[in-house]
Amino acid sequence: MQLLNYMQLYVEVAKTKNFRKAAESLGMSSSTLSRNIAALEKDIGVRLLHRSTRQVELTEAGQAYFNRCQGIVEEANVAHEALRGDAARPSGILRISMPVDLGINYLAPLLAEFAVAYPLIDFELEAASRRVDLLADPFDLAIRMGPAPTVPSTLVARRIALLERQLYAAPAYLDRAPPLEHPDDLIHHALCAAPGIGQDGWTLFNGAASRTVPVKARFLMNSVGLSGALAAEGAGIAILDSVIAREDLAAGRLLRVLPQWRLAPVAVHAITDTRLLSARTRLFVDFLKARLAPRNLPG
């Protein structure tokens, strides 16, 4: 049991390459963690880490040991949860990173619903545009929008939804803007572009037909919500999904433009640092897939 405990501590240090972060995740002091790792190295007679005042690096032996230990620790945690009945009554802290717009418009109500269903789970949430490092930051899950992410072999990306997108603009903008009857007309319009939307060209689809238009955004930003707000104020045309656009659409602040044309749906992925998920993480990923399914599109 002591050896497995050492392995778990070592895996956390090796993942974060930082004793302070690993200690915070494990709920212990850095000095205690350091002593345990030193005891492990003494026990096996091999140096696993190069330590300095600024960083921790794995030795060649340390990397090999981490590769073997990570799977063992994950299997042990899954088995331990099953024996404790966590699969039936999951508990603990679920740490999630998500984009701001997705968190506010989609995940907030789903999180509230999930929290009612599983009252023993607590949550630590980060809503930010930054790409967290799941190997260094103590998150169980990162939710990301856009094309299938290129992730290291140590990470796993699961697609959980496809969100449909259309073009929207304010009536006041359309009244003063040039005619807009075909995607080619977009080159004469002010455009509001956000992440996951090509800044060099927009490709629109109408059944089997498609058209790629070379566009230049007048407003370029890192928030889909902000692009929608600018469009509702008459600044230009934005690409939005129906959930983000619904209130402004219902109030008449936005109208669909080129309604027979649409963009390819944007994918939503759940990214983890392992295929062996804890009960609470697995339940939440499955819950998101089920609740977002009505908004999925084929493909």
TORLO-74438 format. One record per residue (C-alpha): residue number from 1; residue in one letter; chain; x, y, z. Coordinates in Angstrom, 3 decimals. Example, Ala and Ser with C-alpha at 12.3 -4.5 7.8 and 13.67 -1.06 7.14 Angstrom:
<nodes>
nr,rest,kette,c1,c2,c3
1,a,A,12.300,-4.500,7.800
2,s,A,13.670,-1.060,7.140
</nodes>
This chain:
<nodes>
nr,rest,kette,c1,c2,c3
1,m,A,0.000,0.000,0.000
2,q,A,2.884,2.355,0.791
3,l,A,4.370,1.740,-2.659
4,l,A,1.072,2.595,-4.366
5,n,A,0.844,5.768,-2.269
6,y,A,4.362,6.738,-3.361
7,m,A,3.375,6.087,-6.981
8,q,A,0.331,8.338,-6.690
9,l,A,2.401,11.160,-5.228
10,y,A,5.079,10.739,-7.881
11,v,A,2.561,10.721,-10.741
12,e,A,1.120,14.051,-9.551
13,v,A,4.589,15.624,-9.347
14,a,A,5.553,14.230,-12.742
15,k,A,2.355,15.572,-14.324
16,t,A,2.680,19.092,-12.937
17,k,A,6.503,19.272,-12.764
18,n,A,5.921,21.527,-9.803
19,f,A,5.982,20.472,-6.145
20,r,A,3.759,23.334,-4.997
21,k,A,1.000,22.639,-7.531
22,a,A,1.195,18.898,-6.906
23,a,A,1.025,19.423,-3.154
24,e,A,-2.050,21.665,-3.503
25,s,A,-3.780,19.052,-5.652
26,l,A,-2.923,16.304,-3.159
27,g,A,-3.877,18.357,-0.101
28,m,A,-0.492,18.179,1.605
29,s,A,2.470,20.461,2.230
30,s,A,5.272,20.779,-0.309
31,s,A,7.833,19.703,2.273
32,t,A,5.911,16.512,3.097
33,l,A,5.533,15.724,-0.582
34,s,A,9.238,16.321,-1.205
35,r,A,10.193,13.994,1.649
36,n,A,7.944,11.255,0.267
37,i,A,9.444,11.535,-3.202
38,a,A,12.949,11.451,-1.722
39,a,A,11.964,8.319,0.216
40,l,A,10.688,6.730,-3.007
41,e,A,13.959,7.486,-4.821
42,k,A,15.923,6.053,-1.908
43,d,A,13.739,2.952,-1.838
44,i,A,14.209,2.138,-5.538
45,g,A,17.786,3.448,-5.681
46,v,A,17.250,5.619,-8.761
47,r,A,17.014,9.403,-9.181
48,l,A,13.658,10.187,-10.764
49,l,A,13.716,13.998,-10.797
50,h,A,16.145,16.811,-11.458
51,r,A,15.242,19.530,-8.936
52,s,A,16.103,23.219,-9.123
53,t,A,14.765,26.334,-7.458
54,r,A,12.604,27.080,-10.515
55,q,A,11.499,23.793,-11.995
56,v,A,11.381,20.032,-11.806
57,e,A,12.402,17.832,-14.730
58,l,A,12.093,14.085,-15.093
59,t,A,15.224,12.014,-15.544
60,e,A,15.196,9.349,-18.240
61,a,A,14.440,6.772,-15.556
62,g,A,11.834,9.109,-14.072
63,q,A,10.011,9.397,-17.406
64,a,A,9.969,5.623,-17.838
65,y,A,8.722,5.185,-14.280
66,f,A,5.980,7.787,-14.829
67,n,A,4.829,6.029,-18.020
68,r,A,4.409,2.780,-16.083
69,c,A,2.983,4.261,-12.885
70,q,A,0.327,6.517,-14.409
71,g,A,-1.792,3.636,-15.699
72,i,A,-1.359,1.685,-12.448
73,v,A,-2.486,4.645,-10.329
74,e,A,-5.488,5.355,-12.585
75,e,A,-6.580,1.696,-12.483
76,a,A,-6.214,1.647,-8.695
77,n,A,-8.279,4.830,-8.295
78,v,A,-11.057,3.478,-10.501
79,a,A,-11.102,0.198,-8.570
80,h,A,-11.093,2.051,-5.249
81,e,A,-14.041,4.226,-6.303
82,a,A,-16.013,1.196,-7.411
83,l,A,-15.424,-0.550,-4.093
84,r,A,-16.416,2.536,-2.118
85,g,A,-19.617,2.839,-4.120
86,d,A,-18.562,6.117,-5.715
87,a,A,-19.926,4.957,-9.050
88,a,A,-23.391,4.914,-7.470
89,r,A,-22.906,7.957,-5.209
90,p,A,-20.083,10.013,-6.746
91,s,A,-18.490,12.628,-4.528
92,g,A,-15.493,14.937,-4.370
93,i,A,-14.465,18.021,-6.329
94,l,A,-14.923,18.240,-10.099
95,r,A,-12.531,20.795,-11.602
96,i,A,-13.577,22.109,-15.021
97,s,A,-12.106,24.684,-17.414
98,m,A,-14.401,26.124,-20.094
99,p,A,-14.697,29.074,-22.521
100,v,A,-16.602,32.037,-21.087
101,d,A,-19.334,32.131,-23.754
102,l,A,-19.964,28.395,-23.643
103,g,A,-20.027,28.447,-19.851
104,i,A,-22.576,31.259,-19.610
105,n,A,-24.862,30.259,-22.474
106,y,A,-24.755,26.466,-22.326
107,l,A,-23.009,24.994,-19.323
108,a,A,-24.377,27.130,-16.453
109,p,A,-27.905,25.652,-16.568
110,l,A,-26.536,22.154,-17.154
111,l,A,-24.135,22.475,-14.223
112,a,A,-26.999,23.541,-11.978
113,e,A,-29.071,20.558,-13.107
114,f,A,-26.171,18.151,-12.637
115,a,A,-25.452,19.541,-9.160
116,v,A,-29.019,18.805,-8.065
117,a,A,-28.766,15.243,-9.379
118,y,A,-25.420,14.613,-7.619
119,p,A,-25.425,16.573,-4.342
120,l,A,-22.138,15.089,-3.053
121,i,A,-20.100,16.610,-5.889
122,d,A,-18.563,20.073,-5.463
123,f,A,-17.221,22.170,-8.332
124,e,A,-14.223,24.365,-9.096
125,l,A,-14.859,26.190,-12.367
126,e,A,-12.640,28.381,-14.531
127,a,A,-14.242,30.311,-17.370
128,a,A,-11.453,31.707,-19.529
129,s,A,-10.187,31.769,-23.097
130,r,A,-6.768,30.392,-22.123
131,r,A,-5.852,26.826,-23.060
132,v,A,-5.145,25.123,-19.774
133,d,A,-2.398,22.512,-19.527
134,l,A,-4.147,19.452,-18.122
135,l,A,-0.780,17.886,-17.363
136,a,A,0.259,20.841,-15.216
137,d,A,-2.989,22.432,-13.979
138,p,A,-5.256,20.563,-11.540
139,f,A,-8.303,20.238,-13.818
140,d,A,-10.250,17.028,-14.348
141,l,A,-11.764,18.278,-17.566
142,a,A,-11.410,21.042,-20.157
143,i,A,-14.328,21.915,-22.440
144,r,A,-13.273,23.435,-25.747
145,m,A,-15.004,24.668,-28.921
146,g,A,-13.674,24.458,-32.452
147,p,A,-12.146,21.871,-34.780
148,a,A,-10.925,18.580,-33.305
149,p,A,-8.020,19.735,-31.143
150,t,A,-4.539,18.415,-31.712
151,v,A,-3.644,17.078,-28.284
152,p,A,-0.557,15.270,-26.965
153,s,A,-0.755,11.505,-26.817
154,t,A,-1.193,11.810,-23.051
155,l,A,-4.553,13.625,-23.504
156,v,A,-7.919,12.366,-24.732
157,a,A,-10.461,14.502,-26.664
158,r,A,-14.115,13.385,-26.763
159,r,A,-16.602,15.201,-28.991
160,i,A,-19.758,15.945,-27.010
161,a,A,-21.736,18.264,-29.294
162,l,A,-22.009,20.030,-32.638
163,l,A,-23.539,23.508,-32.536
164,e,A,-25.287,24.896,-35.599
165,r,A,-24.259,28.394,-36.757
166,q,A,-25.919,31.028,-38.933
167,l,A,-25.410,34.649,-39.922
168,y,A,-27.154,37.440,-37.975
169,a,A,-27.341,41.225,-38.183
170,a,A,-29.434,44.046,-36.720
171,p,A,-32.323,45.527,-38.759
172,a,A,-30.737,48.975,-38.445
173,y,A,-27.496,47.711,-39.971
174,l,A,-29.285,45.968,-42.846
175,d,A,-31.279,49.139,-43.609
176,r,A,-28.123,51.143,-44.297
177,a,A,-25.817,48.391,-45.616
178,p,A,-25.338,47.254,-49.225
179,p,A,-27.648,44.507,-50.547
180,l,A,-26.985,41.017,-49.183
181,e,A,-28.454,38.316,-51.393
182,h,A,-25.521,35.915,-51.902
183,p,A,-22.436,34.938,-49.865
184,d,A,-20.256,36.867,-52.349
185,d,A,-21.940,40.070,-51.128
186,l,A,-20.271,39.645,-47.726
187,i,A,-17.085,41.273,-49.026
188,h,A,-18.972,44.597,-48.963
189,h,A,-20.101,44.264,-45.341
190,a,A,-18.723,44.900,-41.848
191,l,A,-18.095,41.552,-40.191
192,c,A,-17.675,40.589,-36.544
193,a,A,-15.404,37.532,-36.190
194,a,A,-14.713,35.445,-33.114
195,p,A,-12.742,32.262,-32.290
196,g,A,-13.339,29.169,-34.394
197,i,A,-14.420,31.298,-37.362
198,g,A,-11.977,31.675,-40.239
199,q,A,-10.586,35.172,-40.346
200,d,A,-9.337,34.698,-43.936
201,g,A,-12.510,33.189,-45.401
202,w,A,-16.004,32.046,-44.481
203,t,A,-17.362,28.856,-46.065
204,l,A,-21.144,28.675,-46.294
205,f,A,-23.328,25.748,-47.296
206,n,A,-26.704,25.559,-49.020
207,g,A,-27.640,21.903,-49.318
208,a,A,-24.975,20.298,-51.500
209,a,A,-23.670,23.685,-52.651
210,s,A,-20.888,25.526,-50.855
211,r,A,-19.204,28.865,-51.252
212,t,A,-16.005,30.162,-49.622
213,v,A,-15.875,33.927,-49.407
214,p,A,-12.593,35.771,-48.751
215,v,A,-13.570,38.153,-45.988
216,k,A,-11.815,40.634,-43.741
217,a,A,-13.377,41.208,-40.333
218,r,A,-13.804,44.804,-39.262
219,f,A,-14.217,43.600,-35.667
220,l,A,-11.968,40.759,-34.551
221,m,A,-12.371,39.500,-30.967
222,n,A,-12.003,36.471,-28.712
223,s,A,-15.655,36.228,-27.647
224,v,A,-18.652,34.918,-29.571
225,g,A,-20.931,36.674,-27.084
226,l,A,-19.246,40.001,-27.763
227,s,A,-19.577,39.524,-31.526
228,g,A,-23.312,38.937,-31.015
229,a,A,-23.635,42.019,-28.832
230,l,A,-21.877,44.152,-31.459
231,a,A,-24.109,42.774,-34.187
232,a,A,-27.215,43.541,-32.093
233,e,A,-25.971,47.135,-31.780
234,g,A,-25.781,47.444,-35.557
235,a,A,-22.012,47.117,-35.937
236,g,A,-22.112,44.394,-38.587
237,i,A,-22.760,40.722,-39.323
238,a,A,-21.846,37.986,-36.839
239,i,A,-21.773,34.198,-36.942
240,l,A,-23.711,32.864,-33.956
241,d,A,-25.356,29.686,-32.798
242,s,A,-29.072,29.742,-32.075
243,v,A,-28.720,29.710,-28.268
244,i,A,-26.505,32.797,-28.155
245,a,A,-28.711,34.608,-30.692
246,r,A,-32.133,33.595,-29.333
247,e,A,-32.892,36.540,-26.999
248,d,A,-31.843,39.204,-29.492
249,l,A,-33.668,37.321,-32.245
250,a,A,-36.883,37.115,-30.199
251,a,A,-36.643,40.811,-29.293
252,g,A,-36.099,41.813,-32.919
253,r,A,-32.590,43.145,-32.273
254,l,A,-31.165,40.537,-34.668
255,l,A,-32.375,38.980,-37.913
256,r,A,-31.149,35.926,-39.812
257,v,A,-29.353,36.948,-42.983
258,l,A,-28.831,34.664,-45.977
259,p,A,-31.188,32.250,-44.187
260,q,A,-30.772,29.522,-46.794
261,w,A,-27.014,29.428,-46.101
262,r,A,-25.260,28.153,-42.987
263,l,A,-21.741,27.508,-41.777
264,a,A,-20.379,24.143,-40.757
265,p,A,-21.358,23.352,-37.156
266,v,A,-18.744,23.997,-34.483
267,a,A,-17.686,21.027,-32.395
268,v,A,-17.493,20.958,-28.610
269,h,A,-14.912,18.614,-27.073
270,a,A,-14.288,17.357,-23.555
271,i,A,-10.551,16.921,-22.998
272,t,A,-9.072,14.820,-20.184
273,d,A,-5.608,13.602,-19.308
274,t,A,-6.698,9.958,-19.178
275,r,A,-9.177,7.470,-20.618
276,l,A,-9.823,6.096,-17.126
277,l,A,-12.131,8.746,-15.730
278,s,A,-13.267,9.103,-12.158
279,a,A,-16.955,8.389,-11.585
280,r,A,-17.842,12.085,-11.247
281,t,A,-15.933,13.076,-14.420
282,r,A,-17.377,10.224,-16.464
283,l,A,-20.910,11.009,-15.295
284,f,A,-20.543,14.692,-16.168
285,v,A,-19.160,13.992,-19.661
286,d,A,-21.995,11.523,-20.350
287,f,A,-24.503,14.038,-18.959
288,l,A,-23.244,16.787,-21.292
289,k,A,-23.390,14.490,-24.321
290,a,A,-26.966,13.490,-23.507
291,r,A,-28.212,17.020,-22.742
292,l,A,-26.488,18.642,-25.721
293,a,A,-27.551,15.849,-28.104
294,p,A,-30.705,17.686,-29.310
295,r,A,-28.385,20.375,-30.679
296,n,A,-26.086,17.879,-32.436
297,l,A,-25.988,17.671,-36.205
298,p,A,-24.943,14.675,-38.321
299,g,A,-21.268,14.455,-39.211
</nodes>
